[in-house]
Amino acid sequence: MKNNTQATENKLNKDTIVAMNKDTEATKTKVTTDETTIIPLKKYASSHKESVSNASSIFNVPPDSLYIEEGFNLRDIDEEHARNFLKSYQSGVYVPPLSVKVILVDGEQRLKIIDGHHRYLALQMAKAAGVDIGFVPVSEFIGSVQDEVINMITSAEGKPLTPLEKAEGFYRLMNWGWNKKQISKKTGNTLVTIERLLRLYRCGDANITQLVKSNLITADLAIEIIVECEGNGKNAYDVMMKGLQKAQATGKSKITRRSVPSKNKVPFTKKELVSCFSSLSAIQNEVENALNSVDEKEEKVSLIVPKEVLTLLNDVLTKWEQSARETEEKEEEVASAVPADTGEAVIVLSDDASEGVIKLSGDTELEVPNQPNDAKEQ
């Protein structure tokens, strides 16, 4: 009997999670009403005295008064995270109040969840499993729709946003007319972080974003590859997939920088790096002031810098270009040594394993030179 009950509960929980992820009407409401129609939560409580009670700034409301706006939450639903709250609901342990706004939906006053989507999912799962929950504690969120997004990005409670989820938040704010400086000031993220994450979000390739979501590549490495491919004309997704195949062939589960070599990787010494960045840090204020003094749409910024700094930058760039050329030449040498139609290689060694040939497709053979005995023993 216990097993049957557990199976039923698991199915109910799974159905609820699917509903949350598929934006079905079971758990989400599409709102077409302008949010200027909102009213204070205190006023809502006064007009619903029969079902709402409050103590200070916390209000106890019936679960059916809550709803999730379709497409609002930046986070994807995480079943494991929701189940942690489910255990609390089932055992009667304290669950923090949900943050809500009172919104008119088709002429009816409803409570839109601003913060607490996983708690709401756990609540639905608990009700589906037969847990009696008459009231849910909520607090009022005061702010604009932009403030709602800022809250999701900066909230220290709950599950942190992934880089892609954070990038979506930045993108929403920019669509509302915010610039990167405003976003940086409000969210505490640097301009570089915002620009990099937006580049990933705007790359236009769903396959790349899926690789990041599936944790087959980090957001940082994906951004680096995208930037590199913009400069050399290669397809970033193809480069990543080749890197994944190479990584998996060596027993790795995800793409790493080692499996996707970069021509931009230059072997600088510690002394060179310290010298260069120490000089750059000396003009950081000048750089920041210059950036703040021009319109964001401007592509060029004029700045007077000491000759010493330019000299160091020139040395770094020269070494970078030289390293990139050497890497490219090595790749060309490898490519010329192996025919374009090369298929699977079969290595055939002699009995003493000191010599042999690598047989490629067709009649091509590459000789393997003799190795000294001490090399074989290693």
C-alpha positions in Angstrom: 0.0 0.0 0.0 2.9 2.3 0.9 4.5 1.7 -2.5 1.3 2.5 -4.4 1.0 5.8 -2.4 4.6 6.7 -3.1 4.1 6.0 -6.8 1.0 8.1 -7.0 2.8 11.0 -5.2 5.8 10.8 -7.6 3.5 10.9 -10.6 1.6 13.9 -9.2 4.9 15.7 -8.5 6.2 14.9 -12.0 3.0 16.2 -13.7 3.2 19.4 -11.7 6.8 20.0 -12.7 6.0 19.3 -16.4 3.2 21.8 -16.1 5.5 24.4 -14.7 8.1 23.9 -17.4 5.6 23.8 -20.3 3.8 27.0 -19.3 0.5 25.2 -19.2 -2.6 26.8 -17.7 -2.4 24.3 -14.8 0.0 26.5 -12.9 0.6 29.7 -15.0 -1.6 32.6 -16.0 -0.9 34.7 -19.1 -1.6 38.3 -18.1 -2.6 40.9 -20.6 -3.7 43.5 -18.1 -1.5 46.5 -17.6 0.4 46.4 -14.3 -0.6 50.0 -13.5 -3.8 48.4 -12.2 -2.1 46.9 -9.2 -3.3 47.8 -5.7 -1.4 47.5 -2.3 -1.5 44.1 -0.6 -2.9 45.8 2.5 -5.9 47.0 0.6 -6.3 43.6 -1.0 -6.3 42.1 2.5 -9.0 44.5 3.7 -11.3 43.5 0.9 -10.7 39.8 1.6 -11.0 39.7 5.3 -12.8 36.4 5.2 -9.8 34.6 3.7 -6.8 36.8 4.4 -5.1 37.6 7.7 -2.0 39.6 8.5 0.5 40.3 11.2 2.7 43.3 10.5 4.0 43.0 6.9 3.3 39.3 6.5 -0.1 38.2 5.2 -1.6 34.7 5.2 -3.5 34.0 1.9 -5.3 31.0 0.4 -3.1 29.1 -2.1 -5.6 29.5 -4.9 -5.1 33.3 -4.8 -1.5 32.9 -6.1 -0.4 32.6 -9.7 2.7 32.6 -11.8 2.9 34.8 -14.8 3.9 32.9 -17.9 7.5 33.5 -19.0 8.3 35.8 -16.0 10.8 33.8 -14.0 14.4 33.8 -15.3 15.2 30.5 -13.6 14.4 27.1 -15.1 12.5 24.9 -12.7 14.8 22.6 -10.6 12.9 19.6 -9.3 15.5 18.8 -6.6 15.4 22.4 -5.3 11.6 22.3 -5.2 11.6 19.0 -3.3 13.6 20.6 -0.5 10.7 22.9 0.1 8.2 20.0 -0.4 9.8 18.3 2.6 9.3 21.4 4.7 5.6 21.7 3.7 5.0 18.0 4.5 6.7 18.2 7.9 5.3 21.6 8.9 8.7 23.2 9.0 8.9 27.0 8.4 9.0 28.1 4.8 9.9 31.8 4.0 7.0 33.9 2.7 6.5 34.3 -1.0 7.0 37.8 -2.4 3.9 38.9 -4.3 2.1 41.8 -6.1 -1.6 42.3 -6.4 -2.6 42.3 -10.1 -6.0 42.4 -11.8 -6.4 39.3 -14.0 -9.5 39.4 -16.1 -11.1 41.7 -13.6 -10.2 39.5 -10.6 -7.6 40.4 -8.0 -4.8 37.8 -7.9 -1.4 37.6 -6.3 1.4 37.4 -8.8 4.5 35.6 -7.4 7.6 37.8 -7.8 10.0 35.7 -5.7 9.3 32.1 -4.6 8.6 30.1 -7.8 10.2 26.9 -6.4 8.3 27.3 -3.1 5.1 27.7 -5.1 5.9 24.5 -7.1 6.6 22.7 -3.8 3.2 24.0 -2.5 1.4 22.5 -5.6 3.3 19.2 -5.1 2.3 19.1 -1.5 -1.4 19.7 -2.2 -1.3 17.1 -4.9 0.1 14.6 -2.4 -2.8 15.4 0.0 -1.1 17.8 2.4 -3.7 20.2 3.9 -2.4 23.7 3.4 -5.1 26.3 4.1 -2.9 29.5 4.1 0.4 30.6 2.7 2.5 33.4 4.2 3.3 36.2 1.7 4.9 39.7 1.7 4.4 42.5 -0.7 6.9 43.4 -3.4 7.0 47.1 -4.1 8.6 48.2 -7.4 8.4 48.4 -11.2 8.7 45.5 -13.6 12.3 46.5 -14.0 12.7 46.2 -10.2 11.2 42.7 -10.4 14.0 41.6 -12.8 16.7 43.3 -10.7 15.4 41.4 -7.7 15.7 38.1 -9.5 19.3 38.9 -10.6 20.5 40.2 -7.2 18.4 38.1 -4.7 20.7 36.3 -2.3 17.9 33.9 -1.3 17.1 30.7 -3.2 19.0 29.1 -6.1 21.5 31.4 -7.9 20.9 32.3 -11.5 23.0 30.6 -14.1 25.0 32.8 -16.5 22.3 32.3 -19.3 19.5 33.2 -16.9 21.3 36.3 -15.7 22.0 37.2 -19.4 18.2 37.0 -20.1 17.6 39.4 -17.2 20.2 41.9 -18.7 18.5 41.5 -22.1 15.0 42.3 -20.7 16.3 45.4 -19.0 18.0 46.6 -22.2 14.7 46.0 -24.1 13.1 48.4 -21.6 15.6 51.1 -22.5 18.3 50.5 -19.9 21.9 50.8 -20.9 24.8 48.7 -19.6 25.9 51.3 -17.1 22.5 51.4 -15.5 22.3 47.6 -15.3 25.8 47.5 -13.8 25.0 50.0 -11.2 21.7 48.3 -10.2 22.9 44.7 -10.3 26.5 45.0 -9.1 27.8 43.2 -12.2 30.7 44.7 -14.1 30.3 46.1 -17.6 32.6 43.4 -18.9 30.5 40.6 -17.3 27.3 42.2 -18.8 28.8 42.5 -22.2 30.2 39.0 -22.2 26.9 37.4 -21.1 24.9 39.4 -23.6 27.2 38.2 -26.3 26.5 34.6 -25.4 22.7 35.3 -25.1 22.7 37.0 -28.5 24.9 34.5 -30.3 21.8 33.3 -32.1 22.7 29.6 -32.0 20.3 27.5 -29.8 22.7 24.6 -30.0 25.4 26.6 -28.2 23.1 27.7 -25.5 21.9 24.1 -25.1 25.5 23.0 -24.6 25.9 25.5 -21.8 22.6 24.5 -20.2 23.6 20.9 -20.4 26.8 21.7 -18.6 28.9 20.4 -21.5 30.8 23.6 -21.6 31.1 26.6 -19.2 29.6 29.9 -20.2 33.1 31.5 -20.0 34.7 29.1 -22.4 31.7 29.3 -24.8 32.1 33.0 -24.9 35.8 32.8 -25.6 35.2 30.4 -28.5 32.4 32.6 -29.9 34.7 35.7 -29.8 37.6 33.7 -31.4 35.4 32.4 -34.2 34.0 35.9 -34.9 37.6 36.8 -35.8 38.6 33.7 -37.9 35.3 33.0 -39.6 34.9 29.5 -38.1 31.6 28.1 -36.9 31.6 28.3 -33.1 29.3 25.3 -32.6 31.3 23.1 -34.9 34.5 24.1 -33.0 32.8 23.2 -29.7 31.5 19.8 -30.9 35.0 18.9 -32.1 36.2 19.9 -28.7 33.6 17.7 -27.0 34.5 14.7 -29.2 38.2 15.2 -28.3 37.4 15.6 -24.6 35.2 12.5 -24.5 37.9 10.5 -26.3 40.2 11.2 -23.3 37.6 10.3 -20.8 36.3 13.9 -20.0 32.6 14.6 -19.8 32.7 18.3 -21.0 34.6 20.6 -23.3 37.7 22.1 -21.8 40.2 24.7 -23.1 42.7 21.8 -23.6 40.3 20.1 -26.0 39.8 23.4 -27.9 43.2 24.9 -28.4 43.3 28.7 -28.8 45.6 30.7 -31.1 45.1 33.6 -28.7 46.8 31.7 -25.9 50.2 33.3 -25.4 52.9 32.0 -23.0 53.5 35.3 -21.1 55.9 35.2 -18.2 54.7 36.3 -14.7 57.0 39.4 -14.9 55.5 40.5 -18.2 51.9 40.1 -16.9 52.6 42.0 -13.7 54.4 44.8 -15.5 51.6 45.2 -18.1 48.7 45.1 -15.8 50.4 47.3 -13.2 50.8 50.0 -15.9 47.2 49.6 -17.0 45.8 49.8 -13.4 47.6 53.2 -13.1 45.3 54.6 -15.8 42.1 52.8 -14.8 40.4 56.1 -13.6 41.2 57.8 -16.9 39.8 54.9 -18.8 36.6 54.8 -16.7 36.1 58.5 -17.0 36.6 58.4 -20.8 34.0 55.6 -21.1 31.5 57.4 -18.9 31.9 60.6 -20.9 30.8 59.2 -24.3 27.5 57.9 -25.5 27.2 54.1 -25.3 26.6 53.8 -29.0 30.0 55.4 -29.8 32.5 52.8 -31.1 35.6 54.9 -30.5 37.0 56.7 -27.4 39.8 59.1 -27.3 42.3 58.8 -24.4 45.7 60.2 -23.7 48.0 57.6 -22.1 51.6 57.6 -21.1 54.1 56.4 -23.7 55.4 53.7 -21.3 51.9 52.1 -21.2 51.6 52.1 -25.0 55.1 50.6 -25.2 54.2 47.7 -22.9 50.9 47.1 -24.7 52.7 47.0 -28.0 55.2 44.4 -26.7 52.3 42.3 -25.5 50.4 42.6 -28.8 53.6 41.8 -30.8 54.2 38.6 -28.8 50.5 37.7 -29.2 50.7 38.0 -33.0 53.9 36.0 -33.1 52.5 33.2 -31.0 49.3 33.1 -33.2 51.4 32.8 -36.3 53.6 30.0 -34.9 50.5 28.1 -33.8 48.9 28.5 -37.3 52.1 27.3 -39.0 52.2 24.2 -36.8 48.6 23.4 -37.6 49.4 23.8 -41.3 52.4 21.4 -41.0 50.2 18.8 -39.3 47.5 19.2 -41.9 50.0 18.8 -44.8 51.4 15.6 -43.3 48.0 13.9 -43.3 45.9 13.5 -46.5 42.5 15.2 -46.5 40.7 11.9 -47.1 42.3 10.1 -44.1 40.1 7.6 -42.4 40.7 5.4 -39.4 44.3 4.8 -38.7 45.7 1.3 -37.8 49.0 1.1 -36.1 51.0 -2.0 -37.0 54.2 -2.6 -34.9 56.9 -5.2 -35.3 57.5 -7.9 -32.7 59.9 -5.9 -30.7 57.6 -2.8 -30.9 60.6 -0.6 -31.9 59.3 0.2 -35.4 56.2 0.0 -37.5 53.9 1.9 -39.9 50.7 3.8 -39.5 48.3 2.7 -42.3 45.9 5.4 -43.4 43.1 5.3 -45.9 44.1 4.2 -49.4 47.7 3.2 -49.8 49.2 5.9 -47.6 51.7 4.8 -45.0 53.5 6.9 -42.4 56.7 5.3 -41.0 57.2 5.2 -37.3 60.9 5.8 -36.5 63.0 3.5 -34.4 63.0 4.3 -30.7 66.0 3.8 -28.4 65.6 1.1 -25.7 65.4 3.6 -22.9 62.5 5.4 -24.6 60.7 2.1 -25.0 61.1 1.3 -21.3 59.5 4.6 -20.4 
